[in-house]
Amino acid sequence: MQREYLEGQIFGKWHVIRYNGCPDQKKSYYDCMCMGCGKVYKVRSDKMKDGTSTQCTACARKKSRKK
């Protein structure tokens, strides 16, 4: 399977920094910086692209508390 080059793209609040690998030979992971808090996380590419994952859980919790 050929990987997609997502570096530099933005999905929700995720800013893709670099490719992290494909440990199970099925799903690709990328190191992404959450633009809400600035921390770097390992995120599955399919979850970013389909909108399931748009930010880190800490920022999502902060957002839900404000409502």
PyMOL commands that set and color helices and strands:
alter all, ss='L'
color gray80, all
select helices_A, chain A and resi 45-49+57-66
alter helices_A, ss='H'
color red, helices_A
select strands_A, chain A and resi 10-11+14-21+29-34+40-44
alter strands_A, ss='S'
color yellow, strands_A
deselect
rebuild
show_as cartoon
